[in-house]
Amino acid sequence: MTSQFFGLNIAASGLRAANAALNTTANNISNANTDGYSRQKVSQEATDALRVFATYGCAGAGVDTIAIERVRDSFYDNKFRQNETLLGNVQQKNYYNGLIEQYLNDDGSTGFSTLFNKMEAALESVRTAAGTTETKSAYVSSLKSITEYFNNVYTSLQNEQADVNAEIKLCADRVSAIAQEVASINKQINIIEMTGSKANELRDKRDMLVDDLSKIISVEVKESPIVDESQPDRDTGATRYQIWVGGSYELVDTYEYRQMICVSRSDDGATGQNDVKGLFDIKWGTANYKDGDNVNELSDFALDSQLIGGELQGLLAMRDGNNAHYFHGKAPEGGVIQRPDGSVLVKVNVDSDYLKDMNKCTIPADGTIKIGAKTYKYDSWDYDGDSTYTFEIDSTTLSSIPDGGKNVSIGYSNSYQGIPYYMAQMNEWIRQFSSEVNKIMTTGYTSDSLNGVFALSGSMDTGTGAEYSFEQLTTLSENKGYYNLRGGNFTVSSVLLENSDRLATKADITEGESEFGNLTKLKDMFKTEKVFRGATSGEFLTKVLADIALNKANSQTLEDTYTSLENTISNQRLSDTGVDEDEEAANLVKFQNAYTLSSKMISTLTEIYDRLILQTGV
């Protein structure tokens, strides 16, 4: 039979369970407004019954308080993080698309369409006002305003690219910091839980960090128990916690973590003609990596992966998005030539139509080129006007001669229409427009019957203020055409700026001073010649604004959608993990009653023992 004091033990176990439940309820109420806090509950079960040698067989032995555990559903955690990854991506795109739209938008005074219309009106004034020096000067000034418009937009886009690049580094640094913090928390959790307790608050903190991480980059989490090989059935209490990011990169493995290291490209390591200097590539480093260590020993992070996700993928799309227009081809067998002086030429055959149009060319004059699996520096390149490029490899950086028959690329394909795409669109218009205008200007004559001069050029990157001559833009460029012109150096010929009377107004030398056949040809070109994406010169902004407006609308719609889903999933998750004050108030009454009843049970048993011991004379 059971002890006379058995009931007291049962009541004491109930008192302990009710006390733990009351304390847990108090903790829940205290953290009702704490971000990331998961509601906790006491897990309890009936104590194993005692077998007694009596007719009723077994006697209940009270209650065991097993643990204080978090109320959390991993399903909602995964849903929330997947949505955060998508939301972070489109938020970055939406923000920077909005800035590009502002740069390109015509405000009625300094926008492209306004300036182009003013230029056409100034041209008409030359034709109708007998071609006075004042009207010619006004026309040249209006042409200068257009070149300055492109200069300003180009600079704004480059500044935006630099801002995006800096934000990419912030994201990488944040990923590394979170990885380090999670690894530290993992150690604290295991130390606590190996004693049999639950580190609920630390687990909440870790989950909050993973939530933050999921907005930066796609996240996959796995937690598995650590087994004692000598005693497989023993619960060690420790777990192995792993985080993968970007689809396949292991960021954290329990106490070990890796860092995302941003490495600036060298000044001669550019992959795009319009890119700002110092764009970052991303590499993986160990926890021990520190600034100044050899970055060549680090493994690469694939910038072209479609699984990166989050803000990082959105930023890369804006910084590197080239609408999948990048240089790629193949070096034929025998296409690698080593010259007697040690220099190496690599011929590359291309198939894509956009690579055969110099107006669309975005290859840097010198930069890095990937041949097979290796990266080389090149000093210059030539184009044969058909389908073959020839690159001169920098012999000072050669560790081995490239092999023929390999795939060749510069940069990588990013199908999004980001900043490089819009700069390339500007350059394409500038080159085609300049070519058509200069063709007309150089075949005409001034009112004084002098040979016409070209109107549009570009400043050289020499710091001297020199500009490209007409010969450099045409006959001396070896099939490159107006490749050297871009938004950043677009300018009106210095000859015209200094003397507007050099404007070629006559189409034929026999025309009179007041005849403007050449300007009529120029006017007709503005109105009819399809110079950009099947549109006339003045329709440039319409075409480009259509692109950015569509991208902005899409990113805004997706941001609204994912923000709505974020709220919905958060509410679903809070319905499970959040603290409901009404529910806790009800629990408070319930556990108070349980505590009171257990206390009353002890009081009752105390009276029984008092009578049994002191009054029965036993």
LUMLUM-956381 format. One record per residue (C-alpha): residue number from 1; residue in one letter; x, y, z. Coordinates in Angstrom, 3 decimals. Example, Ala and Ser with C-alpha at 12.3 -4.5 7.8 and 13.67 -1.06 7.14 Angstrom:
<rs>
1|a|12.300|-4.500|7.800
2|s|13.670|-1.060|7.140
</rs>
This chain:
<rs>
1|m|0.000|0.000|0.000
2|t|1.046|3.612|-0.433
3|s|2.608|5.748|2.269
4|q|0.389|7.850|4.494
5|f|2.252|10.879|3.079
6|f|1.684|9.896|-0.564
7|g|-1.133|12.416|-0.993
8|l|1.126|15.205|0.244
9|n|3.655|14.407|-2.488
10|i|0.882|14.449|-5.096
11|a|-0.385|17.824|-3.899
12|a|3.169|19.196|-3.845
13|s|3.692|18.167|-7.482
14|g|0.474|19.988|-8.419
15|l|1.632|23.023|-6.480
16|r|4.959|23.016|-8.349
17|a|3.223|22.618|-11.734
18|a|0.776|25.445|-11.015
19|n|3.614|27.646|-9.781
20|a|5.614|27.015|-12.991
21|a|2.519|27.791|-15.083
22|l|1.900|31.026|-13.179
23|n|5.513|32.131|-13.609
24|t|5.377|31.310|-17.323
25|t|2.136|33.272|-17.682
26|a|3.772|36.230|-15.934
27|n|6.698|36.007|-18.373
28|n|4.314|35.919|-21.345
29|i|2.416|38.960|-20.097
30|s|5.662|40.858|-19.484
31|n|6.791|40.188|-23.076
32|a|3.458|40.795|-24.773
33|n|4.986|43.679|-26.768
34|t|8.506|42.286|-27.175
35|d|9.500|41.880|-30.819
36|g|10.344|38.307|-31.743
37|y|9.141|36.831|-28.454
38|s|7.437|33.451|-28.737
39|r|4.690|32.577|-26.291
40|q|5.789|29.928|-23.815
41|k|3.838|27.177|-22.143
42|v|4.500|24.562|-19.511
43|s|4.584|21.010|-20.770
44|q|3.390|18.556|-18.143
45|e|2.257|14.974|-17.960
46|a|0.931|12.574|-15.356
47|t|3.659|10.974|-13.260
48|d|4.020|7.261|-13.767
49|a|1.463|5.541|-11.543
50|l|2.674|3.433|-8.643
51|r|1.798|-0.229|-8.561
52|v|0.268|-1.047|-5.221
53|f|-0.785|-4.437|-3.954
54|a|-4.380|-3.564|-3.513
55|t|-7.589|-4.273|-5.375
56|y|-7.364|-0.982|-7.356
57|g|-3.954|-1.981|-8.751
58|c|-2.179|1.337|-9.464
59|a|-2.270|4.703|-7.726
60|g|-1.793|8.007|-9.530
61|a|1.392|9.763|-8.419
62|g|0.694|13.369|-9.392
63|v|2.080|15.481|-12.221
64|d|5.544|15.963|-13.730
65|t|6.548|19.381|-15.127
66|i|8.523|18.365|-18.211
67|a|9.673|21.666|-19.679
68|i|8.846|25.258|-20.457
69|e|8.709|25.386|-24.245
70|r|8.060|27.937|-26.977
71|v|4.868|27.780|-28.983
72|r|6.238|28.020|-32.526
73|d|5.349|26.534|-35.916
74|s|8.259|26.061|-38.337
75|f|5.794|26.038|-41.257
76|y|4.942|29.717|-40.718
77|d|8.610|30.533|-40.151
78|n|9.493|29.078|-43.550
79|k|6.590|30.846|-45.255
80|f|7.526|34.150|-43.676
81|r|11.174|33.872|-44.683
82|q|10.389|32.864|-48.241
83|n|8.132|35.900|-48.564
84|e|10.753|38.174|-46.985
85|t|13.261|36.991|-49.590
86|l|10.890|37.950|-52.402
87|l|9.916|41.220|-50.723
88|g|13.522|42.321|-50.171
89|n|14.281|41.702|-53.841
90|v|11.419|43.788|-55.257
91|q|11.734|46.560|-52.669
92|q|15.257|47.340|-53.831
93|k|14.226|47.221|-57.474
94|n|11.219|49.433|-56.835
95|y|13.231|52.041|-54.960
96|y|15.996|52.370|-57.536
97|n|13.604|52.147|-60.496
98|g|11.825|55.130|-58.977
99|l|15.090|57.092|-58.935
100|i|15.835|56.233|-62.578
101|e|12.326|57.327|-63.526
102|q|12.938|60.670|-61.822
103|y|16.231|61.144|-63.676
104|l|14.578|60.513|-67.042
105|n|11.257|62.205|-66.426
106|d|10.599|65.352|-68.468
107|d|9.672|68.166|-66.099
108|g|8.837|70.596|-68.887
109|s|12.052|72.592|-68.596
110|t|15.111|70.342|-68.504
111|g|13.780|67.017|-69.802
112|f|14.860|65.430|-73.061
113|s|11.637|65.957|-75.022
114|t|11.484|69.611|-73.988
115|l|15.101|70.230|-74.943
116|f|14.734|68.362|-78.225
117|n|11.673|70.423|-79.158
118|k|13.579|73.604|-78.330
119|m|16.431|72.430|-80.518
120|e|14.049|71.790|-83.432
121|a|12.517|75.241|-82.911
122|a|15.995|76.818|-82.900
123|l|16.812|74.968|-86.135
124|e|13.647|76.342|-87.712
125|s|14.634|79.842|-86.578
126|v|17.903|79.524|-88.505
127|r|15.940|78.587|-91.622
128|t|13.364|81.358|-91.288
129|a|15.582|84.184|-90.030
130|a|18.011|84.204|-92.940
131|g|20.607|82.270|-90.939
132|t|21.905|85.093|-88.766
133|t|24.818|84.490|-86.425
134|e|22.467|84.921|-83.476
135|t|20.064|82.199|-84.627
136|k|22.941|79.857|-85.454
137|s|24.429|80.457|-82.030
138|a|21.042|79.772|-80.425
139|y|20.795|76.502|-82.346
140|v|24.285|75.386|-81.284
141|s|23.420|76.282|-77.678
142|s|20.242|74.192|-77.864
143|l|22.292|71.297|-79.218
144|k|24.707|71.795|-76.331
145|s|21.792|71.623|-73.887
146|i|20.935|68.166|-75.194
147|t|24.502|66.931|-74.762
148|e|24.545|68.351|-71.228
149|y|21.263|66.602|-70.490
150|f|22.863|63.268|-71.322
151|n|25.982|64.214|-69.343
152|n|23.849|64.889|-66.273
153|v|21.686|61.779|-66.583
154|y|24.747|59.621|-67.199
155|t|26.445|61.052|-64.094
156|s|23.280|60.528|-62.045
157|l|23.053|56.900|-63.160
158|q|26.705|56.301|-62.367
159|n|26.224|57.838|-58.922
160|e|23.241|55.580|-58.413
161|q|25.313|52.583|-59.456
162|a|27.950|53.584|-56.908
163|d|25.253|53.859|-54.217
164|v|23.906|50.409|-55.097
165|n|27.440|49.044|-55.005
166|a|27.972|50.462|-51.517
167|e|24.685|48.962|-50.375
168|i|25.774|45.556|-51.685
169|k|28.756|45.756|-49.338
170|l|26.478|46.677|-46.462
171|c|24.362|43.601|-47.211
172|a|27.429|41.356|-47.341
173|d|28.748|42.784|-44.067
174|r|25.343|42.283|-42.450
175|v|25.230|38.652|-43.614
176|s|28.669|38.065|-42.075
177|a|27.667|39.766|-38.819
178|i|24.478|37.702|-38.536
179|a|26.424|34.513|-39.254
180|q|28.890|35.302|-36.471
181|e|26.115|36.128|-34.014
182|v|24.121|32.994|-34.847
183|a|27.203|30.808|-34.371
184|s|27.750|32.384|-30.945
185|i|24.107|31.874|-29.962
186|n|24.257|28.250|-31.112
187|k|27.025|27.629|-28.612
188|q|25.071|29.259|-25.782
189|i|21.948|27.280|-26.646
190|n|23.778|23.960|-26.622
191|i|25.494|24.712|-23.316
192|i|22.115|25.386|-21.704
193|e|20.133|22.615|-23.350
194|m|22.714|19.934|-22.623
195|t|21.680|20.403|-18.965
196|g|18.089|19.544|-19.845
197|s|16.681|23.084|-19.927
198|k|15.243|24.932|-22.930
199|a|16.974|28.136|-24.057
200|n|13.745|29.730|-25.249
201|e|14.837|33.356|-25.255
202|l|18.055|32.557|-27.102
203|r|16.105|30.573|-29.681
204|d|13.830|33.568|-30.189
205|k|16.853|35.791|-30.702
206|r|18.309|33.364|-33.238
207|d|15.038|33.154|-35.146
208|m|14.849|36.939|-35.316
209|l|18.334|37.034|-36.814
210|v|17.374|34.418|-39.406
211|d|14.245|36.437|-40.223
212|d|16.459|39.492|-40.830
213|l|18.839|37.384|-42.892
214|s|16.000|36.082|-45.084
215|k|15.264|39.601|-46.316
216|i|18.857|40.050|-47.414
217|i|19.386|36.671|-49.087
218|s|17.477|33.414|-49.510
219|v|17.772|31.177|-46.458
220|e|17.384|27.498|-45.707
221|v|17.666|26.239|-42.129
222|k|18.123|22.759|-40.705
223|e|18.420|21.684|-37.068
224|s|19.199|18.103|-36.149
225|p|20.027|16.399|-32.833
226|i|23.625|15.488|-32.064
227|v|23.893|11.782|-31.267
228|d|26.353|10.246|-28.819
229|e|27.890|7.478|-30.909
230|s|28.774|5.459|-27.819
231|q|25.214|5.707|-26.497
232|p|22.916|6.293|-29.475
233|d|19.766|6.155|-27.351
234|r|20.917|8.913|-25.013
235|d|19.495|12.368|-25.618
236|t|22.492|14.719|-25.488
237|g|20.320|17.829|-25.659
238|a|22.718|19.423|-28.185
239|t|21.768|20.126|-31.800
240|r|23.532|20.852|-35.061
241|y|22.199|24.070|-36.573
242|q|22.957|24.829|-40.236
243|i|22.100|27.754|-42.495
244|w|22.452|27.757|-46.270
245|v|22.102|30.988|-48.251
246|g|21.896|31.830|-51.934
247|g|20.676|28.356|-52.806
248|s|23.806|26.344|-52.052
249|y|26.298|28.212|-49.848
250|e|26.659|27.000|-46.271
251|l|26.862|30.084|-44.074
252|v|26.656|28.560|-40.584
253|d|27.360|25.069|-39.277
254|t|26.673|25.155|-35.535
255|y|29.743|26.976|-34.139
256|e|31.471|27.581|-37.485
257|y|30.520|30.337|-39.926
258|r|31.705|31.944|-43.137
259|q|31.970|35.545|-44.233
260|m|30.869|37.326|-47.397
261|i|33.835|39.390|-48.547
262|c|33.433|42.251|-51.036
263|v|36.482|42.719|-53.250
264|s|36.782|45.842|-55.417
265|r|37.589|45.311|-59.061
266|s|40.830|46.978|-60.092
267|d|40.748|50.041|-62.324
268|d|41.753|47.857|-65.283
269|g|39.387|45.059|-64.282
270|a|36.110|46.535|-65.515
271|t|33.526|44.346|-67.242
272|g|31.321|47.151|-68.600
273|q|32.157|50.309|-70.522
274|n|29.801|52.427|-68.440
275|d|30.497|50.938|-65.003
276|v|31.930|53.077|-62.241
277|k|35.305|52.065|-60.891
278|g|35.574|49.799|-57.874
279|l|32.486|47.646|-58.315
280|f|32.516|44.747|-55.877
281|d|32.798|41.071|-56.595
282|i|31.747|38.810|-53.717
283|k|33.848|36.006|-52.310
284|w|33.537|33.537|-49.447
285|g|35.946|33.736|-46.542
286|t|36.323|31.752|-43.352
287|a|35.573|33.137|-39.919
288|n|39.290|33.892|-39.524
289|y|39.504|36.118|-42.599
290|k|40.456|39.721|-41.927
291|d|41.139|42.766|-44.063
292|g|44.453|42.530|-45.815
293|d|44.461|38.750|-46.221
294|n|45.032|37.295|-49.682
295|v|41.685|37.419|-51.495
296|n|42.944|35.166|-54.292
297|e|42.610|32.205|-51.965
298|l|38.900|32.859|-51.421
299|s|36.199|31.049|-53.362
300|d|33.866|33.035|-55.646
301|f|30.218|33.815|-54.979
302|a|28.255|33.352|-58.214
303|l|26.731|36.747|-59.011
304|d|24.739|35.248|-61.891
305|s|22.868|32.756|-59.706
306|q|19.084|33.021|-59.825
307|l|18.845|31.600|-56.302
308|i|20.472|34.484|-54.418
309|g|17.184|36.148|-53.567
310|g|16.468|38.984|-51.167
311|e|17.836|42.505|-51.199
312|l|21.172|41.270|-52.484
313|q|19.659|39.914|-55.686
314|g|17.619|43.076|-56.172
315|l|20.720|45.222|-55.751
316|l|22.751|43.072|-58.138
317|a|19.924|43.310|-60.680
318|m|20.004|47.101|-60.493
319|r|23.805|47.377|-60.488
320|d|24.544|44.789|-63.189
321|g|21.235|44.357|-65.030
322|n|22.123|44.411|-68.733
323|n|18.982|42.813|-70.187
324|a|21.158|39.727|-70.919
325|h|23.273|41.780|-73.350
326|y|26.862|40.960|-72.463
327|f|29.905|39.909|-74.436
328|h|30.180|36.178|-75.022
329|g|31.555|34.004|-77.795
330|k|34.063|31.276|-78.478
331|a|37.745|31.277|-79.260
332|p|38.218|28.889|-82.204
333|e|40.937|26.268|-82.288
334|g|44.044|28.137|-83.346
335|g|42.440|31.411|-82.287
336|v|45.097|32.079|-79.659
337|i|48.217|33.635|-81.214
338|q|51.465|34.314|-79.381
339|r|53.541|36.965|-81.125
340|p|57.359|37.109|-81.100
341|d|57.351|39.926|-78.555
342|g|55.494|37.671|-76.085
343|s|52.119|39.362|-76.413
344|v|49.066|37.179|-76.954
345|l|46.104|37.773|-79.247
346|v|42.818|35.939|-78.738
347|k|40.261|35.848|-81.538
348|v|36.644|35.407|-80.476
349|n|33.743|34.539|-82.762
350|v|30.339|35.912|-81.778
351|d|26.804|35.075|-82.917
352|s|24.489|37.546|-81.170
353|d|23.293|40.397|-83.385
354|y|23.785|43.028|-80.689
355|l|27.495|42.146|-80.536
356|k|27.797|43.005|-84.231
357|d|26.445|46.536|-83.776
358|m|28.956|48.999|-82.361
359|n|26.149|51.376|-81.428
360|k|25.164|48.806|-78.792
361|c|28.688|47.914|-77.717
362|t|29.402|48.014|-73.972
363|i|32.859|46.399|-73.898
364|p|35.461|48.399|-71.929
365|a|38.480|49.607|-73.878
366|d|40.535|47.489|-71.461
367|g|39.409|45.179|-68.698
368|t|39.037|41.531|-67.733
369|i|38.033|38.672|-69.985
370|k|37.215|35.091|-69.013
371|i|38.595|32.380|-71.287
372|g|37.435|28.954|-70.232
373|a|37.672|28.877|-66.447
374|k|40.463|31.467|-66.174
375|t|40.336|35.248|-66.075
376|y|42.827|37.451|-67.942
377|k|43.445|41.157|-68.404
378|y|43.319|42.642|-71.878
379|d|44.823|45.951|-73.014
380|s|42.835|46.568|-76.206
381|w|40.490|44.974|-78.697
382|d|39.566|45.228|-82.367
383|y|36.489|44.287|-84.353
384|d|36.520|43.098|-87.973
385|g|33.088|44.510|-88.782
386|d|31.555|41.051|-89.108
387|s|31.624|38.453|-86.339
388|t|35.160|38.354|-84.937
389|y|36.769|40.295|-82.107
390|t|40.494|40.223|-81.370
391|f|41.733|40.911|-77.832
392|e|45.313|41.695|-76.891
393|i|46.018|40.037|-73.546
394|d|48.143|41.895|-71.009
395|s|51.355|39.853|-71.084
396|t|52.426|41.092|-67.640
397|t|49.534|39.220|-66.036
398|l|49.903|35.982|-67.978
399|s|50.610|32.912|-65.894
400|s|49.786|30.595|-68.801
401|i|48.785|30.911|-72.429
402|p|44.990|30.650|-72.922
403|d|43.704|27.616|-74.794
404|g|41.731|27.813|-78.012
405|g|38.332|26.199|-78.372
406|k|37.106|27.757|-75.100
407|n|34.061|29.853|-74.318
408|v|34.884|33.510|-73.780
409|s|32.944|36.147|-71.863
410|i|33.215|39.604|-70.340
411|g|30.988|40.157|-67.330
412|y|27.907|38.007|-67.005
413|s|24.316|37.848|-68.177
414|n|21.775|39.575|-65.955
415|s|18.377|39.581|-67.628
416|y|17.019|42.504|-65.578
417|q|16.909|46.014|-67.035
418|g|19.133|47.711|-64.511
419|i|21.384|50.758|-64.572
420|p|23.792|49.356|-67.230
421|y|20.828|48.756|-69.525
422|y|19.646|52.372|-69.373
423|m|23.165|53.720|-69.862
424|a|23.571|51.426|-72.880
425|q|20.262|52.708|-74.285
426|m|21.470|56.279|-73.927
427|n|24.736|55.464|-75.629
428|e|22.985|53.696|-78.491
429|w|20.859|56.791|-79.203
430|i|23.849|59.127|-78.852
431|r|25.975|57.131|-81.290
432|q|23.282|56.676|-83.904
433|f|22.081|60.272|-83.627
434|s|25.630|61.655|-83.781
435|s|26.399|59.531|-86.824
436|e|23.348|60.792|-88.722
437|v|23.862|64.428|-87.752
438|n|27.586|64.401|-88.555
439|k|26.941|62.683|-91.878
440|i|24.696|65.568|-92.903
441|m|26.895|68.298|-91.436
442|t|30.145|67.107|-93.025
443|t|28.599|66.787|-96.493
444|g|27.211|70.343|-96.421
445|y|28.647|73.822|-96.652
446|t|28.539|76.960|-94.578
447|s|26.809|80.109|-95.783
448|d|30.315|81.263|-96.805
449|s|30.756|78.101|-98.919
450|l|33.284|76.548|-96.550
451|n|33.250|72.804|-96.003
452|g|30.926|71.801|-93.189
453|v|32.319|70.463|-89.924
454|f|30.979|67.659|-87.772
455|a|28.654|68.803|-85.005
456|l|28.790|66.129|-82.288
457|s|31.766|64.503|-80.609
458|g|32.985|63.215|-77.278
459|s|35.623|64.268|-74.777
460|m|38.629|61.988|-74.469
461|d|39.425|60.381|-71.130
462|t|42.781|62.110|-70.933
463|g|41.986|64.968|-68.587
464|t|43.199|67.500|-71.181
465|g|39.809|68.521|-72.536
466|a|40.655|67.068|-75.943
467|e|37.820|65.647|-78.034
468|y|37.583|62.992|-80.702
469|s|38.074|64.206|-84.244
470|f|35.729|63.195|-87.028
471|e|38.414|60.893|-88.401
472|q|38.818|59.188|-85.028
473|l|35.070|58.611|-84.877
474|t|34.944|57.158|-88.383
475|t|37.882|56.103|-90.550
476|l|40.472|55.639|-87.784
477|s|38.223|53.599|-85.474
478|e|38.663|50.320|-87.374
479|n|34.996|49.308|-87.576
480|k|34.200|50.614|-84.093
481|g|32.217|53.561|-85.418
482|y|31.027|55.897|-82.681
483|y|31.839|53.396|-79.926
484|n|33.862|56.036|-78.030
485|l|30.816|58.279|-77.576
486|r|28.696|57.790|-74.478
487|g|26.530|59.829|-72.180
488|g|29.384|60.888|-69.951
489|n|31.549|62.496|-72.657
490|f|28.922|63.552|-75.231
491|t|29.565|67.107|-76.427
492|v|29.162|69.558|-79.281
493|s|32.205|70.006|-81.509
494|s|34.477|72.731|-80.143
495|v|34.686|74.236|-83.649
496|l|30.943|74.940|-83.646
497|l|30.957|76.142|-80.053
498|e|33.668|78.668|-80.836
499|n|32.175|79.787|-84.153
500|s|28.528|79.010|-84.878
501|d|28.954|80.361|-88.439
502|r|30.721|77.063|-89.221
503|l|27.280|75.445|-89.168
504|a|26.739|73.779|-92.543
505|t|23.526|75.354|-93.787
506|k|23.831|74.652|-97.520
507|a|23.493|71.236|-99.132
508|d|25.323|72.332|-102.234
509|i|28.116|74.848|-102.689
510|t|26.160|76.541|-105.477
511|e|23.291|77.486|-103.161
512|g|22.880|81.076|-102.126
513|e|23.649|82.366|-98.644
514|s|19.992|82.355|-97.688
515|e|19.341|78.820|-98.885
516|f|19.207|76.108|-96.240
517|g|19.111|72.814|-98.093
518|n|21.374|71.113|-95.586
519|l|19.292|72.238|-92.622
520|t|16.201|70.984|-94.415
521|k|17.876|67.585|-94.707
522|l|18.668|67.744|-91.001
523|k|15.082|68.644|-90.156
524|d|13.782|65.777|-92.292
525|m|16.182|63.407|-90.553
526|f|14.824|64.458|-87.169
527|k|11.273|63.787|-88.349
528|t|11.637|60.629|-90.420
529|e|14.911|58.761|-89.840
530|k|14.502|55.765|-87.534
531|v|17.612|56.116|-85.383
532|f|16.608|54.314|-82.188
533|r|14.548|51.147|-81.753
534|g|12.447|51.883|-84.824
535|a|11.691|55.438|-83.685
536|t|12.793|58.898|-84.727
537|s|15.336|60.953|-82.809
538|g|12.821|62.867|-80.733
539|e|11.091|59.693|-79.541
540|f|14.063|58.473|-77.503
541|l|12.495|59.349|-74.169
542|t|9.203|57.717|-75.084
543|k|10.930|54.399|-75.680
544|v|13.135|54.462|-72.597
545|l|10.445|55.817|-70.300
546|a|8.191|52.986|-71.430
547|d|10.833|50.535|-70.163
548|i|11.342|52.182|-66.803
549|a|7.624|52.829|-66.308
550|l|6.884|49.144|-66.909
551|n|9.681|48.014|-64.583
552|k|8.578|50.492|-61.919
553|a|4.948|49.397|-62.184
554|n|5.899|45.724|-61.984
555|s|8.161|46.196|-58.969
556|q|5.554|48.370|-57.241
557|t|2.824|45.783|-57.828
558|l|5.042|42.979|-56.533
559|e|6.093|45.017|-53.506
560|d|2.459|45.698|-52.653
561|t|1.631|42.013|-53.092
562|y|4.495|40.722|-50.959
563|t|3.905|43.402|-48.319
564|s|0.292|42.259|-48.065
565|l|1.443|38.647|-47.811
566|e|3.967|39.658|-45.162
567|n|1.165|41.112|-43.047
568|t|-1.021|38.054|-43.580
569|i|1.707|35.540|-42.745
570|s|2.865|37.625|-39.780
571|n|-0.670|37.629|-38.395
572|q|-0.918|33.876|-38.914
573|r|2.383|33.372|-37.162
574|l|1.426|35.720|-34.327
575|s|-1.838|33.868|-33.831
576|d|0.308|30.899|-32.889
577|t|3.450|32.408|-31.347
578|g|2.222|35.793|-30.159
579|v|0.970|36.626|-26.686
580|d|-2.783|37.149|-26.475
581|e|-3.417|39.203|-23.345
582|d|-7.001|37.967|-23.004
583|e|-5.855|34.372|-23.249
584|e|-3.126|34.957|-20.685
585|a|-5.650|36.601|-18.353
586|a|-7.800|33.473|-18.595
587|n|-4.730|31.307|-17.982
588|l|-3.884|33.416|-14.957
589|v|-7.241|32.624|-13.380
590|k|-6.985|28.950|-14.346
591|f|-3.495|28.465|-12.916
592|q|-4.340|30.546|-9.849
593|n|-7.235|28.213|-9.142
594|a|-4.989|25.195|-9.667
595|y|-2.445|26.668|-7.252
596|t|-5.148|27.463|-4.703
597|l|-6.623|23.968|-4.913
598|s|-3.199|22.347|-4.555
599|s|-2.526|24.581|-1.538
600|k|-5.905|23.662|-0.095
601|m|-5.108|19.998|-0.641
602|i|-1.915|20.399|1.347
603|s|-3.841|22.202|4.126
604|t|-6.382|19.415|4.210
605|l|-3.716|16.731|4.370
606|t|-1.955|18.734|7.124
607|e|-5.102|18.560|9.247
608|i|-5.402|14.820|8.557
609|y|-1.809|14.208|9.585
610|d|-2.310|16.360|12.680
611|r|-5.281|14.294|13.777
612|l|-3.540|11.055|12.827
613|i|-0.325|11.777|14.660
614|l|-1.308|13.942|17.591
615|q|-4.874|12.936|18.412
616|t|-5.079|9.198|17.745
617|g|-2.287|8.350|20.113
618|v|-0.558|6.244|17.507
</rs>
